[in-house]
Amino acid sequence: MKSLHTIAFVLLVIGGLNWLLVGLFQWDIGMIFGGQAAIISRVIYVLVGLSAIYIAASGKGSGAGQM
């Protein structure tokens, strides 16, 4: 499960950096893979979204209970 958490965390960071680029420069990383309509971009977006749900549901990213 630790490797699943690591993969989810990395995808979540990639998604966050993508939103930073969109906000600052109006440039989406998905454009590298053919834009938002391309299947590979859609798969990446879905994986990033599922990673966010996993991290939120697992509570491992919140620091809860680590005192």
C-alpha positions as CSV (number, residue, x, y, z in Angstrom):
1,M,0.0,0.0,0.0
2,K,2.9,2.3,0.5
3,S,3.8,2.2,-3.2
4,L,0.1,3.0,-4.1
5,H,0.3,6.0,-1.7
6,T,3.5,7.2,-3.3
7,I,2.1,6.9,-6.8
8,A,-1.1,8.7,-5.8
9,F,1.0,11.5,-4.1
10,V,3.2,12.0,-7.2
11,L,0.1,12.2,-9.4
12,L,-1.5,14.7,-7.0
13,V,1.6,16.9,-7.1
14,I,1.7,16.7,-10.9
15,G,-2.0,17.8,-11.0
16,G,-1.3,20.7,-8.6
17,L,1.7,21.8,-10.7
18,N,-0.6,21.6,-13.8
19,W,-3.1,23.9,-12.1
20,L,-0.3,26.3,-11.2
21,L,0.8,26.5,-14.8
22,V,-2.8,27.0,-16.0
23,G,-3.3,29.8,-13.4
24,L,0.0,31.6,-14.1
25,F,0.6,31.1,-17.8
26,Q,-2.7,29.7,-19.2
27,W,-0.7,26.6,-20.3
28,D,-2.0,23.1,-19.7
29,I,0.4,20.1,-19.5
30,G,-2.3,18.1,-21.3
31,M,-1.5,20.1,-24.5
32,I,1.7,18.0,-24.7
33,F,-0.4,14.9,-25.2
34,G,-2.7,16.3,-27.8
35,G,-5.0,18.5,-25.7
36,Q,-7.9,17.7,-23.4
37,A,-9.8,15.7,-26.1
38,A,-6.9,13.2,-26.5
39,I,-7.5,9.8,-24.8
40,I,-4.1,9.9,-23.0
41,S,-4.8,13.3,-21.5
42,R,-8.2,12.2,-20.3
43,V,-6.6,9.1,-18.7
44,I,-4.0,11.2,-16.9
45,Y,-6.7,13.6,-15.7
46,V,-8.8,10.7,-14.4
47,L,-5.8,9.2,-12.6
48,V,-4.9,12.6,-11.0
49,G,-8.5,12.9,-9.8
50,L,-8.6,9.4,-8.4
51,S,-5.3,10.1,-6.7
52,A,-6.8,13.1,-5.0
53,I,-9.8,11.1,-3.8
54,Y,-7.4,8.3,-2.5
55,I,-5.2,10.7,-0.6
56,A,-8.2,12.5,0.9
57,A,-9.9,9.3,1.9
58,S,-6.8,7.6,3.3
59,G,-6.0,10.6,5.5
60,K,-2.3,10.0,5.1
61,G,-1.7,13.4,3.4
62,S,-3.4,15.4,6.1
63,G,-0.9,14.9,8.9
64,A,-3.8,13.8,11.2
65,G,-2.7,11.7,14.1
66,Q,1.0,12.3,13.6
67,M,1.6,14.3,16.8
